[in-house]
């Protein structure tokens, strides 16, 4: 018996578009990392590829980096150079933090890190900044002022606590015991 499978051609186009997007992201990351090593790089040295598709992808990535404000082009008369902007340098730092070789071990050691925040309404800006940092560090908000994570970032928040003088407004706990129902809820939040 022969079975026919219908493949939607638009899904193939979408899959191809996603693959191109991911390749462009890879090119952009490589360019940003090269730019971080030097003050400026000639555009021609970046495009030193024989493959026309590769040259085109690099050109698109360069254009996207400039349009995004991560890089700027300098015309020296003979050739064009590209360098990082302040935003580009920030982007490189965030890429380094997302790298697999980060300084902090991201595998779970069996301990939960909890941060309890109790900042008054008069310090709303500080509270929002701390919430942003907690989200970026991979913490999940259990209740309005209780944040939890399996990642070992408690030292980062201990330093923040000292620097901002949050002696009673921030409490940092590390524990390996949580009731089963709460642990199940936490794991569901980390999967999302």
C-alpha positions as CSV (number, residue, x, y, z in Angstrom):
1,X,0.0,0.0,0.0
2,X,1.4,3.4,-0.9
3,X,0.7,6.3,1.4
4,X,0.8,9.9,0.3
5,X,1.9,12.6,2.7
6,X,0.8,16.1,2.0
7,X,3.4,18.7,2.8
8,X,2.3,22.3,3.0
9,X,4.7,24.3,0.8
10,X,4.3,27.4,3.0
11,X,5.6,25.4,6.0
12,X,8.7,24.5,4.0
13,X,9.2,28.2,3.2
14,X,8.8,29.1,6.8
15,X,11.3,26.5,7.8
16,X,13.8,27.8,5.2
17,X,13.2,31.4,6.4
18,X,13.9,30.4,10.0
19,X,17.1,28.6,8.9
20,X,18.3,31.7,7.1
21,X,17.5,33.8,10.1
22,X,19.5,31.5,12.3
23,X,22.4,31.7,9.9
24,X,22.3,35.5,9.8
25,X,22.3,35.5,13.6
26,X,25.4,33.3,13.5
27,X,27.1,35.7,11.1
28,X,26.2,38.6,13.3
29,X,27.6,37.0,16.4
30,X,30.8,36.1,14.6
31,X,31.2,39.7,13.3
32,X,30.5,41.1,16.8
33,X,33.1,38.9,18.4
34,X,35.7,39.9,15.7
35,X,34.9,43.5,16.3
36,X,35.3,43.1,20.0
37,X,38.9,42.0,19.4
38,X,40.0,45.1,17.5
39,X,39.1,48.8,17.4
40,X,37.9,48.6,13.8
41,X,38.1,46.0,11.0
42,X,38.0,46.6,7.2
43,X,34.8,45.4,5.7
44,X,36.6,43.7,2.8
45,X,38.6,41.5,5.3
46,X,35.3,40.3,6.7
47,X,33.9,39.5,3.3
48,X,37.0,37.6,2.3
49,X,35.0,34.6,1.2
50,X,34.8,32.9,-2.2
51,X,31.2,31.8,-1.9
52,X,28.7,34.4,-3.2
53,X,26.0,33.2,-0.8
54,X,28.4,33.6,2.1
55,X,29.4,37.1,1.0
56,X,25.7,38.1,0.6
57,X,24.9,36.7,4.1
58,X,27.8,38.7,5.6
59,X,26.7,41.9,3.8
60,X,23.1,41.4,5.2
61,X,24.5,40.8,8.7
62,X,26.7,43.9,8.5
63,X,23.8,46.0,7.3
64,X,21.6,44.6,10.2
65,X,24.2,45.3,12.8
66,X,24.5,48.9,11.5
67,X,20.7,49.4,11.4
68,X,20.4,47.9,14.9
69,X,22.9,50.4,16.2
70,X,25.5,47.8,17.2
71,X,28.1,48.9,14.7
72,X,29.0,51.9,12.6
73,X,30.8,52.2,9.3
74,X,33.8,54.6,8.8
75,X,34.9,55.7,5.3
76,X,38.7,56.2,5.1
77,X,38.8,57.1,1.4
78,X,40.3,53.8,0.2
79,X,38.1,51.4,2.1
80,X,35.4,51.2,4.6
81,X,35.9,50.1,8.2
82,X,33.4,48.9,10.8
83,X,33.6,49.3,14.5
84,X,31.4,48.7,17.6
85,X,29.1,51.3,19.2
86,X,28.4,51.4,22.9
87,X,25.3,49.3,22.3
88,X,27.4,46.8,20.3
89,X,29.8,46.5,23.2
90,X,26.9,45.7,25.5
91,X,25.6,43.2,23.0
92,X,29.1,41.5,23.0
93,X,29.1,41.3,26.8
94,X,25.6,39.7,26.8
95,X,26.7,37.2,24.1
96,X,29.7,36.3,26.3
97,X,27.4,35.7,29.3
98,X,25.1,33.5,27.1
99,X,28.2,31.5,26.0
100,X,28.4,27.8,27.1
101,X,31.7,28.6,28.9
102,X,30.2,31.0,31.4
103,X,31.9,31.6,34.7
104,X,28.9,30.3,36.7
105,X,28.0,26.6,36.6
106,X,24.5,26.3,35.2
107,X,23.8,22.7,36.2
108,X,21.6,22.2,39.3
109,X,23.5,21.3,42.5
110,X,20.4,20.4,44.4
111,X,20.0,23.8,46.2
112,X,17.4,26.4,45.7
113,X,18.3,30.1,45.9
114,X,15.5,32.4,47.2
115,X,15.5,36.2,47.2
116,X,12.9,38.0,49.3
117,X,12.4,41.6,48.4
118,X,10.6,44.1,50.6
119,X,11.2,47.6,49.1
120,X,8.6,50.3,49.9
121,X,6.8,52.2,47.2
122,X,9.1,55.2,47.7
123,X,11.9,53.0,46.3
124,X,10.0,51.8,43.3
125,X,12.8,52.3,40.7
126,X,15.2,50.2,42.8
127,X,12.6,47.5,43.2
128,X,11.9,47.4,39.4
129,X,15.6,47.3,38.7
130,X,16.1,44.4,41.1
131,X,13.2,42.5,39.6
132,X,14.7,43.0,36.2
133,X,18.1,41.6,37.4
134,X,16.3,38.7,39.0
135,X,14.5,37.8,35.8
136,X,17.8,38.1,33.8
137,X,19.5,35.8,36.3
138,X,16.8,33.1,35.7
139,X,14.8,33.6,38.9
140,X,11.1,32.9,38.8
141,X,8.6,35.0,40.9
142,X,6.6,32.8,43.2
143,X,4.8,35.5,45.0
144,X,5.0,39.3,44.6
145,X,8.3,39.5,46.6
146,X,9.6,35.9,46.6
147,X,12.0,34.9,43.8
148,X,13.5,31.4,43.4
149,X,16.1,29.8,41.1
150,X,18.2,26.6,40.9
151,X,21.1,28.6,39.5
152,X,24.0,29.7,41.8
153,X,23.6,33.4,41.6
154,X,23.2,34.1,45.3
155,X,26.7,35.7,45.5
156,X,25.7,38.2,42.8
157,X,22.7,39.3,44.9
158,X,24.7,39.3,48.1
159,X,27.0,41.8,46.4
160,X,24.1,43.9,45.2
161,X,22.6,43.8,48.7
162,X,25.9,45.2,50.1
163,X,26.3,47.8,47.4
164,X,22.8,49.1,47.7
165,X,22.7,48.9,51.5
166,X,19.6,46.6,51.5
167,X,20.2,45.2,55.0
168,X,16.6,44.4,55.9
169,X,14.9,44.9,52.5
170,X,16.5,41.9,50.8
171,X,16.9,38.4,52.3
172,X,18.8,35.7,50.5
173,X,18.2,32.0,51.3
174,X,19.8,28.9,50.0
175,X,18.1,25.6,50.8
176,X,17.8,22.1,49.5
177,X,14.4,21.3,51.1
178,X,11.1,22.5,49.6
179,X,7.8,20.7,49.9
180,X,6.9,18.4,47.0
181,X,3.9,20.5,45.8
182,X,5.9,23.7,45.7
183,X,8.8,22.0,44.0
184,X,6.5,20.6,41.3
185,X,5.2,24.2,40.6
186,X,8.7,25.6,40.5
187,X,9.8,23.0,38.0
188,X,6.8,23.7,35.8
189,X,7.7,27.4,35.8
190,X,11.3,26.7,34.8
191,X,10.3,24.5,31.9
192,X,8.3,27.5,30.4
